[in-house]
Amino acid sequence: MSHAHSANLSNETPANRSLITVSVVLSNNMQPLDTTIANVALPHMQGSMGATQVPISWVLTSYIATAAIIMPLTVFLSARFGRKRLF
């Protein structure tokens, strides 16, 4: 382990670790929360736009598909650039 790397590790305090943990937990909960909000808003969107159930359901499908596409991309970027440098 290099001296610079060990110096970076010694700068991490429990408060920093707690802040990182809270940030990761909140960011992981944003996608399900956003999907839930979209799902609750679907009947209102259907009524206000005069659309049928099929086109409105594509809104929720797009949220789910986006999450499925972004997850492997995030893993690739993490492997490519490193986990500490990604965020």
C-alpha positions in Angstrom: 0.0 0.0 0.0 1.5 3.3 -1.0 2.0 6.2 1.5 -0.5 8.4 -0.4 -3.2 5.8 -0.3 -2.7 5.1 3.4 -2.8 8.9 4.1 -6.2 9.1 2.3 -7.6 6.2 4.5 -6.4 7.9 7.7 -8.4 11.0 6.7 -11.7 9.1 6.7 -13.6 9.8 10.0 -16.7 8.0 11.3 -18.6 11.2 10.4 -17.4 10.9 6.7 -18.4 7.2 6.6 -21.8 8.0 8.0 -22.3 10.8 5.4 -21.3 8.4 2.6 -23.6 5.7 4.0 -26.5 8.1 4.1 -25.8 9.4 0.6 -25.7 5.9 -0.8 -28.9 4.8 0.9 -30.8 7.9 -0.2 -29.6 7.6 -3.8 -30.6 3.9 -3.9 -34.1 4.8 -2.6 -34.7 7.5 -5.2 -35.5 5.2 -8.1 -38.2 3.2 -6.3 -39.7 6.4 -4.9 -39.8 7.9 -8.3 -41.4 4.8 -9.7 -44.0 4.9 -7.0 -44.8 8.5 -7.6 -45.2 7.8 -11.3 -47.5 4.9 -10.5 -49.7 7.0 -8.2 -49.9 9.7 -10.8 -51.0 7.4 -13.7 -54.7 7.7 -13.1 -54.5 11.5 -13.0 -52.4 11.6 -16.1 -54.9 9.3 -17.9 -57.8 11.5 -17.0 -56.2 14.8 -17.8 -54.8 13.6 -21.1 -57.8 11.6 -22.2 -55.6 8.6 -22.9 -56.3 4.9 -22.5 -54.5 2.6 -20.1 -52.1 1.3 -22.6 -50.2 4.5 -23.6 -50.2 5.7 -20.0 -48.7 2.5 -18.8 -45.7 3.2 -21.0 -44.7 5.9 -18.5 -44.1 3.3 -15.8 -42.5 0.9 -18.2 -40.0 3.6 -19.3 -39.0 4.2 -15.6 -38.5 0.4 -15.1 -36.6 0.0 -18.4 -34.4 3.0 -17.6 -33.4 1.6 -14.2 -32.6 -1.8 -15.9 -30.4 0.0 -18.4 -28.6 2.3 -16.0 -27.7 -0.4 -13.4 -25.2 -2.3 -15.7 -23.8 0.9 -17.0 -23.1 2.1 -13.5 -21.3 -1.2 -12.7 -19.2 -0.7 -15.9 -18.3 2.9 -15.0 -17.4 1.8 -11.5 -15.1 -0.8 -12.8 -13.6 1.5 -15.5 -13.0 4.6 -13.4 -13.0 3.2 -9.8 -15.6 3.4 -7.2 -14.1 6.3 -5.3 -13.7 8.5 -8.4 -17.2 7.8 -9.8 -18.9 9.7 -7.0 
